[in-house]
């Protein structure tokens, strides 16, 4: 009888301690969409947006094709920036689409990714969050406190292939937490599924995210899976963003029969002419198709990317012959993909994303930081 009473008392004591601990764990929560002073980093337009985490302004719904508009709801390239000394950061949110794809994990399609800068030397750090995917997705980042309790600069990358319906970030009540944003001019990327982030295992490993960290510069990701076609409607939106560099990386979506060499050449030349008219002096980087990594077996695929790269080079040569300056080209050879660097022969895995990032970093430094 005494043993039963002791066990009962012990259970009640544990319950009381648990209740006390839960009562002590008090958090404060930030909802960026409800904060009138906050903006989303990596977003080309902060005004005229339909939903808080959109990538294109609402007016473009009537201008662009429906697939482009739908994909602009994906939060690829968007990130939230803040300063905090919190030992724990909890992110809760909901997405509107399927959490994963057959060739891309949930952590990349629908996950978030937390990076920080060391408070002492500015080195980039990464936190391995504990996550759960359900109707509400939860990421919990723990043991973040520094030995000297300094405030860190954080960047939280948002999902690459899903749309954020709402998001809340919570930290312990006593912690410092201040939203922030880099107001430097961005690099603007117009591209395909590869630039959107397929098939990185997590958002921070999309090549645009990697380049942003390597160069410590804002990136605006206007890549639309299967729909990066150098279309007039998109090109005419780009100069609305005051960029330091425009990147046009659309060739993987121009391999179809409808896009003849002449049509590709025209689209490239028209895009360059319009951007230089509206933003004179701002450099433009044209990117070749990075190839298909099964080209040693599938010769038809090899022919298709070689054709569009030939068309791009022809356009580039013609532009230079006309005296056009401030245009540059990133070649397939410089990107340097191989049979280990894609998921399906087309979309980069994390190795392939790093190859892209390293090639872009080297070329962009030559453009923006010439010796």
N, C-alpha and C positions, 0 to 999 in steps of 0.2 A: 504493500500500500504506500509506504514511504517513497519507494522507487518511482511509483506512478506520479505521486505529488511532486517529486523533484523534477521529473521530466516535464510535467505540465508547467511548473514554474520557470524552467529553463526556456521552454518554447515561448511563454509569454514575455520573458525578458528579451529574447531575440526579436520578437515582433515589435516590442517597444523601442528597442534600439534601431531597428529598421525604419520604423515610422519617424523617429527622431532624426535619423540620417536623411530621410527623404525630405523632411521639413526644412532641414538645414541647406539642402541643395537648391538654392534660389538662382534663377537665371534671368537675364534681360535679353530681349529679342529684338532683332532688326529685320523689318520687312522692307527691302529696297523699293518695291513698287509703291509703298505707302509713305515713303520719305520724300517730301517735296524737294529736298536739297540734293538727293542722290541721283547719280547717273550710272549707266552701265558702260564700263570700259570696253573698247573694241566695237562700239556702236557708231556707225557713220552719221546717224541722225538721232538727236535726242528729242527734238521737237517734231510734231506731225507723225508720231508713231501711234499705231492703233493699239497694240498690246506692248507692255513694258519691255519685253525681251525680244521684240522683233528686230530684224536686220535691215529691212527696207521701210521707207516712210509710207504712210497709208495711201498717199496719192498714187503710188506706183502700182497699186492693185489693178487700176484701170489701164496701165501702160504696158505691163509685162505679161507674158503668158502665164496661165493659171499654175502650171507646175513650178515656175520660178517663184511666184507669189507664195505658194504653199511651202516651198523649201525655205523661204526667207523667214518663216516662223521658227525654223530650227535655230538654236542658240549658238551654233558653231562660232568660235572665235570670241564670243562675248565672255567677259569676266567681271567679277566684283573685286574691288580693291579696298583694303581697310588697314588700319593700324591697331594693334592690340598687344597686350601683355598677358592675355588669357591662357591659363593652363589647359583649357579645353574649349573646343569650338564644335558646336553641333549644327549641322545643316539639314533642314527638313524641306522637302519640296514635292510637287507632283508634276508629272509630264503627261502629254496628251496622246502619245503614240506607243507602239510596242517598245518594250525596254531593250530588246536586242535584235540582232539579225543573224542569219545563218553563218555569215563570214565575219561578224564583228560582235564582240562581247558587250554585255550590258554596261560594263564599266566605261566603255568608249561611247556607245550609242546614247546612254542615258545618265552616266555617272558624272560626278564633279571631281575636281582635282585641286588640291591645295598646295601652293608653293609659298615660300617666304624668303625674305632677304635677311641674312645674318645681321644682327644689330651692330656688330663690331666691324666686320670687313665687307659687308654688302654681298657676300657670296650667296648664290641661290641654294635654298634648302627645299626638301620635299617631305611631306608628311603622309604616312600610310594610314588612311582613314579606315575605320571599321564600318562596313556598310551593310544595309539590308534593303532589298528591293521588294516593295509591295505597292499598294495603292498610294501610300506615302513612302517616298524613298528617304532613308536616313543615313547620313554619314556622320560619324563621330570621330573627331581628331583629339587625341589625349596626350598627356605628358609633354605639353608644348612649352612650359615655362622655362625661361632662361635662368642660368645661375645668378645673374645680376639683375633679374627682373626688368630687363630693358624691353621697350616696345618694339615689335617687329612690323615690317611692311608685308602684308599678305596679298596674294592674288589667288582668287578662287575661280578656276576655269569652269564654264558651264557645259552642259551636254552638247556633243557634236552632231547628233542626228535625231534630236528630239526637241520638243517645244516645252518650255517651262510655263506651267500654269500659275504657280505661285511658289515663293521661296521665303524661308525664314532662317536667319542665322542667330544662334543663341550662344552666349558666353556667361560664365558665372557673374552674379550681380556686382561683385566688388572689382571686376576687371575693367581695364580701360578698353574702349572700343570706339574708333572714329573712322567713318567711311572716307575714302579718298579717291583720287583719280589723277592719272598722268595727263596733263593738258598739252603735251608736246604734239606736233604734227605727226600723223600716223603714216605708215606704209599701207596702201590699199591694194588688196589682192582680189582680182576677178578671175574665177576659175571653175573647176569641175569637182567631182566627188573627191578627188585626191586632195585638193586644197581644202575642201570642206572638212576632211579629216578621216576619210575611209582609207585604211581600216586600223587606226591607232587603237591601242588597248585602253587608253584613257585620254581625256581631253588635253592634258598638258603635253602629250606626245604627238599631237598634230603638228605638221612642220611649221605652220604659221605661229603656233604657240612657242615652239622651240626657238624660232628666229627672233621672236619678240623678246625672249629672255636673253638670248645671246647678244643681241644688239641693244638691249635695254630701251626698246622703243615700242610705242603702241602699234598694234596691227588691226586693220579692219578686214574681216574675212567676208567677202561677197562671193563665195563659191557655192554653186548650186548643182547638186548631184545629177549628172546626166544632162545638164542644161546650161553649161557654160559655153556659149556659142558666139561670143563677140557680137551680141545683138545690139542694134542701134539703141533700143530702149534702155538697156543697162548702161551702155557707154555714155549716154547723155546724162545719166544720174551721177556718174563718178566725179565730175568736176565740182559737184556740190559739196564734196568733202575736200577740205583744204589739206592735201596730202604732200608729203615730202618725196614720194615715189609711187607710181602706179605700176602694178605688176599684172600683165595679161597672160594667164596660163590656161588657155582654153583648148589647145589642140586635141587632147584626148576625146573631146566631144565633137570633133569636126572630121572624124574619119569616115563617116557615112557617105554613100554615093551622092547624096544631095549636095554635099559640099565639095564641089570641084576645086581643082587647083586655082582656077581663076576666081572663084567665089571666096576662097580662103584669103587669097592675096588682096582682094578688094576689101574684105572685112578688116584685115590687119591695117591696111593703108588708111581706110576711113576712120578707124578707131584712133590711130596715131594722130591723124590730121585734126580730129575733133578735140582730143585732149590737149594738143598743143595750142589750138586756137583759144580754148577756154582757160587753160592753165599754162601759159607760156613759161618756159624755163624749168618746169617740173619734169624730171626724167621719167622715161617709160622703159620698163624691162619686159621684153617678149621672151616667152619660154617655150622651148621645143617640147614635143611629146617625149616622155621619158622612156618609151618603148614598152614592149610586152616581154616578160621574162621567160616566156615559153617560145620565143622566136626561133630558137635552135631547132625546134620540132615543127612548129606551125608557121610555115613560110608565108601564108596569106596574111597573118597578123603582122609579120615583119614588113611586108610590102605596104600595109596600110599606114603604119606609123612613119615609114621612110617617105611615103608620098607627102604626108602633111608637113613633115619637117622640111622637105624640099620646097614646098609652097611657102612656108614661113621664111626660109632663107631667101627665096626669090623676092618676097615682099620687102624684107629687110635691106637687100641689096638695092632694090629700086628706090627705096626711101633715101638711102645714103647717097645714091647717085643724084637725087634731086636736091641734095644739100641739106637734108633734114638732120638735125643734130639732137643730142640728148636722148637718143634711143640706143638700147643695148639688147643683147641676146644671151640667154642662158641655154647651153646646148645639152643634148641627151648625154653626151660623153662626160660633161661636167657633173651631171646628176649621178651618173655611175651606178645605176641599178644592176643587180645580177640575179641569178636563180634563187638566191636565199632571201631576197628583199621584198617579196610581195606575198599576199595571202592567196591570190587567185590568178597570178600572172599579170594583173592590171593594178590592183590597189596595194599600196605599200603596207607592209607590216611595220613594226616599230623600227626595225633595221632600215627599211626603206624610207621611213619618215626622217630618220636621222641623216640619211644620205641626201635627201632633198634639202634639209635644213642647213647642212654643212655647205652644200653648193650655193644655196641662196645667200648664206652669210658671207661667203668669200666674194661673190659677185656684187652684192649690195655694198659691202665695204669699199670696193673699188669705185662704185658709182658715187656714193655719198661722202666717202672719206678718201679722195684721191691723194696720192703722195705727191 
